[in-house]
Amino acid sequence: MTFLLLGAIVVPLIAAPVAYLSSSLLKEKTGYIVSVLSLVPLAAILVAGDQARSLPQRVYTESYSWSPIGTFGVRVDNLSLPILLTISLLVALIALFSVPYMRQRIGDDPRRYGLYYSLYALYSLGMLGTVLATNLIEFYLFFELMLVPSFFLIAEWGYGERDRISLSYFIWTHVGALVLLVGILVTGFLTGTTDMDSVVGNLAANPSLISSTVRLAVVGAMCFGLFVKIAQFGLHAWLPSAYSEAPTPISALLASAMTGIGGYAIVRIVMTIYPSAFQTLSPIFAGWALITMFYGSAMALVQDDVKRLLAYSSMSQMGYILFGLATFTSFGISGSMFQYISNATAKGILFIAVGAIMLQFGGERSMRKMGGLAGKMPITATAAFIGSLALMGFPSTNGFFSEFLLFQGGFIRATTAFSDYRIIIAVLGVVATALTAGYSLMALRKIFFGPANTDSAGIKEAPWSITVPLIVLSIVTLVLGIYPTPIISRFVAFGQSIVGA
């Protein structure tokens, strides 16, 4: 037995005390240690993905006995591999970005740096563990582990009314997780196991274990909990304030990596275990997603605070993910999962770019007080332009293929059963992209191409620890926009295993 993927979990766990102890000497430079250690899970996942190519069904799994839940498993397959690589890369790059940014938030207190980077490492552990998990209880444990360190990161280093905002964030997402837990416990009780593969196998062998009515109720509970995580309309109250008032590195992780994990969980758990029940409810989810897309984009259009604009933009992008899943087609599923990646690189770029501007502008977030920064911060401006194009779904960026696939799934679903409702949803979904282009171009013009503000006289390009993450994410965005096949083919194969060709 190898311990390759177990190491991907253990290393962030070890990184927490290492960061705390080393901070007394390194202070803000502790971020370099955490960034390097974050590359270890990335390497382990790459090796596991390579080994999976020669295994049956291209799945690499490690299983360990854990008596309370049966089996503690970690898995890399067509669905989880691209998501895990995205999270690992973002964790490493945003740790690097944290070095100069948190310097102006923390100052010279070494203990505070130790606390920040320890919580950061535990936060990354929660995200990786959630995607790797093969057991429903194990999934839930890591799902909740994401919440606790992120709560303290917002409460300790956030802006504005950070105590109230972090508590609101905690309550909303914890309640959502508890509702999800109800669905998990019912599933485990009725099938006799919480191992995901065993649940699927038991239901296939004996469908009468769970009645159709109970399946619908369980799917409703699970989706409610996960919709809180992906901030669908009506369940989004925590998101705008949490994103805008969290320290910007944590905003970047929230928007690019954590929130979209709820979409991954819908595919991994809900659609895999209860495909027919999800399909029954999918028309409702499609309408819900469309409302989220329009509401998030409309709210982004009227913001002056650039972080709040990105917060509502993130909400809208989560609507795109649910839109594709609600098509219940292999195209829609693959488009949604690729949307996770395109949104991750775009939001990573944009939040890091905003952090760079705030660092140079003394924390300023009002777009009215910016302008003409393209000439002063050319690398930041170029990266922000690429990130914005990806949000708009512009050709040659990864956002183009994700939106193309999920909208293709929408029209396939509409024409397969020839539903007027589905056709209207699909058409309006495409229309919603115009609003995304509207707020993206508006922000670019105000910040980088508007008239220069007198306060920007001394502005210069951000340090290398910020520009390097921007350059790396911009390259990934363009490469996946030109050659997305290695990732999309994996998602399509997984989608077909759920819904058929």
N, C-alpha and C positions, 0 to 999 in steps of 0.2 A: 504493500500500500504506500502510495506517495502522499506527501503532505503539501502539495503544491498550492492548492486553493485555500487550504487551511492557513497556510502562511500568508496569503493575501488578506486574511482577517486578523491574524495574530500581529502582523507588523504594525498596523495602525494602533492596535491595543498597546503594544510596546512603545510606540512613538509618544503616547501621552505622558508617561512618567519621564521618558528621555527628554522631552521638550521642557517639562517642568523643572527638571534638575539642571539642564544645560542653560536655562534662561538666566541664571545668576551670573554667568560669565558672558553669554552671547547677547543678552537683551533682545532687541528686535531681530538680530541675525539668527535667532532660533528658527525663524521662518525658513531659512535655507536648509536647515537640518530636516525639518518637516517636509519640505518640498522634495528633497532627495529621497527620504524614506517613502514618500508617496509613489515614487517610481517603482518600488519593489512590487506592490500589487499589480501595477500596470504590466511589468515584465512577467509576473507569474500568470496573469490572465492571458497574455500573448502566447506563452508556452503551452498553457492548457488548451487554448484554441487551436494551436498547431497540432497538438496530439489528438484532438477530437476529430481531425480530418480523416484519420485512419481507423476510427472506431465506428461501431454500428450506429447508424442514425446520426453520426457526427455529434455525439454527446459525451462530454467528459464529466464524470461524477466521482466524488469522494463521499463515503458514508462512514459515520462514526456512531457507535452505540451511545444513546443517552436515555437512560431508563424513564425519566418523566414523560418524554414525548415519543420514545421509540427509537428514532433515527435522526441524527443531526447530519444533514447532507448539504453539500455545496456542488453546484453544477454550472457548467459552461456549455451552452448549445447555441443554435441559430438565433434564438431570441435574445438570450442574455449577453452573449459575447460583445456585440457592438455597444450595448448599453453600459456594460462594465468598463470597456475601454474608454468610453466618453467620460464617465464619472471619474475614473482614475486620472485621466489627463487633466481634467478640470481641477481636481483637488490639488495636483502638483503645481499647476500654473497659478491658481488663485492663492496658494500658500506663498508663492514668490511675490505676487502682487501685494500681499499683506505686509511685506517687510517695510516698504516706505509708507504705505497708507496707515498702518496701525502705529507707526512712530508718532504721527501727529495726533493720534487718539489716546495713546498711553503715556508717552513721555519717556522718563528714565527709570520707571519702577520695574525692576527685573521680575518680580513676582507676578505682576500683571501680565507680562509677556508669557511667562510660564503657564498661567491659567488660560490665557487666550489660545495658545497653540495646543495645549492639552485637550481643551474642549473641541478645538478644530479637528484634531486627530480622531476623537471619539465620534464626532459628527460624520466624518468620512467612513469610519467603521460601520456606522448604522446604515449608510447608503449602500455600501458594497455588500454587506450581509443580507440586506433586504432583497437584492437582485440575485444573489447567489443561492438563497434558501430553497430547499426542496420540501420542507415541511411547513404546514400552515402555522403551527405554534411558533416554530423558529422564525418564520416570516414576521409574525406579529411582534416578537421580541425585538428584532432588529428595526421594525417599523416604528416602534415606540422609542427605541434608542436614538433614532434620528431627532426626535422631538426634544428630549431633555437638554443635550448640549446646545442645540440651536436656540432654545428658550433662554439659557443663561448668556449666550453670546449676544443676543438682542438686548436683554435686560442690563447687562454690564456695560456694553460699548455702543448701544444704539443712540439715536438722536431723539429730540423732542420728549414726549411723554412715554419714555421707553418702558417704565414699569407697567403702565396700563396697556400699552401695545403688546408687550411680550406676554402679559397675562391673557389678553384676548386671543393672541396667537395660540397659546398653550391650550386654553379651554376649547376653542373651536376644533383644533386638530386632534386633541385627546378625545373629545366626545365622538368625533368621526371615527377614530380608531376603535373606540369601545363598541360602536354599532357594527363595525367590521368584525370585531371579535365575536359578537353574537352569531353572525353568519358562519364564522369559522367553527365555533363550538357546536352549533347545530349540525353542520356538515360532518364533523368528527364523530359526534354521538351517533348519528344515523348510519354512517358508513363503517364505523368501528375503527377508523384510523384517521390520522391527520397528515400522513405522508401523501403528497400531491399525486404522485403516480398511482399509488394504491387506491386513493379515492376514485380516480378516473377508472381504474380497472374494476373496482367493486361495483361501481354504478353501471359500467358496460355489461358486466356479468349478471347483474340483478337490478334492472331499472326500477323495480318496485320498492327498493329501499327508501326512496324519497319520492313522494307524490309530486305531481306537476304543480299543485298549489303551493306546497312547501318550497319547491324549487324557486318559484317566482318570488316568494317571500324572502328566501335566502339571498337571491340575486339582488332584490331591492335593498336589503340591509347592507350587503357588501358594497354595492355601487354607491349607496348614500355615503358610507364611510369614505370610500375612495374619491367620490366627487368633492367632498370637503377638502381632501388633499390637493386635488387638481383645480380647486376654486371655481366650480361651475356656478352660474348665476344663482343667487339666493343663498349660496353656501360660501360666498367669497368674502364675507365681511372682514375676515382677518388679514387678507392678502395686501390691499393697498397700503395700509399703515405699516405692516411688518416689512414689506419690501422696501418702502421708502425710508423708514426710520432705522432699519438695521444698519450696522456698519457695512460699508459698500462691499467688502470681500464676501461677507455673509449674504448680502443681497444677491450677489453674483451666483453663489452656490445654491441659494434657495430657488432662484429663477431658472438657472441653467441645468441643475442636476436633480435637486430633491423633489420639487413639485411634480415633475413629469413622471416620477416613479409610480405615482398613482395610476397613470395610464398603462405603464408596464404591468402593474398588478392586475388590472382589469383583464388583460390578455392572458397573463400567466395563470391566474386563479379563476376568475369568473367565467371567461369565455372558454377556457379549457375544460373546466369541470362541468359547467352548466350551459353549453352552447345553445340548446333549444330555448331555454328560459331567457337567456340574454337576447336572442333573436326576437322573441315575443315582445320584449320591452323596448327593443331598439328603435321603433318609431318615436317613442316618447323621448328617448335619449337624443335622437337626431334633432328634434325640435329644441330641446334643452341646450344642446351644443350650439345651435344657430343663434339662440338668444345670447349666449355667453360671448360668441364671436362679435356680434354687433355691439353689445353693451360695453365690452372691454375696449373695443376700438373707438367707440363714440366718446367714452370717458377719457381715453388717451388724447383725443383731439383737442380737448378743452383744458389740458393741464399746462401750467407754466413751470412747475417743479419737475425737472427732468427725471428724477428718480421715481416720482409718482407716475409720470407718463410711462416709464418702462414697467412699472408695476401693473398698470391696467393693460398694457400691451401683453404682458405675460399671461394675464387672465384670458385675454382673447386667444392667445396661441394655444392655451389648454383646451379651449373650445374646439379648435381645429383637430386636436388629438381625439377628443370624444366624437367629433363629427365622422372621422374616418372609421373609428371602431363601430359606430352605430350603423354603418353601411352593411356590416357583417359579410364582407367580401374579402378575399385574399388581397386584392388591390388596396382596399381601404385600411385593412390592418397593417399591411406593410408601409403604406403611406403615413399612418399615424405613428408607427414606431420610428420611421425615418424622420418624421416631424419632431420627435423627441430630440434626435441628434441635431437637426438643423436649428431648432430653437435653442439647444444647449450651446452650440458654437456662436450663434448670433447674440444671444443674451449674455454669454460670457464676454464677448467682445464689447458689447454696448455698456454693460455695467463697469467693466474695467476702464473703458474710455471715460465714462462719467466720473469714476474715481480719480483718474488722472487729472481731469479738469478741476474737480473739487480740491485736489491736492495743490494745484497751481493757483487756484482762485480763493484759497482760504476757506474752503467749505461751501462756497456759493453753489446753489442749485437752481436758481431762477434763470430761465433761458433769456428773459428780457435783459438781463445784466451781462450777457455774454455776447459774442459776435466776432467775426473775423479771425477765428482761431485756426483756420486751415493753414495759414502761412506760418503761424507761430508753433503749431503742433502738427506737423505734416504726417507723422506716422500714426498718431492718434486719430487724426481726421480720416486718413485713408482706411484704417481699420474700421472706424465707425461707419464709413460709407459702405464697406463690404458687408458688415453686419446688418445694416439697414436693408440692403439689397436682398440679403438672405431672408429677412422677415417678409419682404414683399413678394418673395417667390420669383425673383428675377433669374432668367436663364444664366447658366454658368455658376450659379451658387447652389448649395445643397437644398435650399428652401424651395427651389423650383420643382425638383423631383418629388419632394415630400408632398407638396400641395397638388401636383399633377396626379399623383397616385391616389391620394385620398379623395379628391374630387372625381377622379375616374371611377373609384369605387362607389361614390354617391350616384353617379349616372347609371352605372351598371345595375345597382340595386333598384333604381327608379324604373328602368326600362325592362328589367327581368319580370317584375310583377305588374308593370305599367301602372304605377300608383301616382295619381295627380299630386298627392301630398309629398311623396318622395321627390318628384320632379321639381316642385316648388322649393323644397328644402335644398336640393342640389344647386339650382340656379341662384338662389339667394346666398348660398355659401360662397359661390364664385364672386358675387357682387361684394361680399364682405371684404374681399382682398383690396378693394379700392380704398376703404377706410384705413387699412394698414399702410398702404402707400401714402395716404394723406398725412397721417401723423408722423410717419418716418421722414418724409421729405420736409415737412414743416420743421421738425426738430433739427435736421441737418442744416437747413437754411439759417435758422435763428442762431445756432451755436457756431457753425464753422464758416458760413458764407454771408452772414448779415454784416451790417456796418460794425466796425470795430468799436468796442467800448473803451472809454478812457481808463478804466480800471485794468485793462488787459495789457498795459504797456510793458510790464516786466514779465509777462508770461513766456515760458519756454517749454520745450518738449519734456515729457516725463522721463524719469530715470530708466535705465535698462531693465530693471526688475519689473517694470510695467510694460515697456514696449515689447519685450521678448514674448510674454504671454499674448499680447495683441497680434504680433506677427505670426506666431504658431497657430493660433485659432483662425486667423484669416487664411492662412495656407490650407488648413484642414477644410475650411468652408468652401474654398475654390476647388480643391482637389476632389472632394466628394460631389461637387456640382458638375465636374467634368467626367468623373469616373466613379459613379455610385454603385456599380454592379455588385462588387463583393459584399456590400452590406445589404442592398435591396434584395438580392437573390436569397439571402438567409431569411429575411423577414417574409418574403413571399412563400418560401417553403414552409415556414412555421404557420403562416396564415392558412395555407392549403390544408395543413394537418387538422385545422379546426373546422373550416367551412367547406373543404373540398376545393377542386380546381376552379 
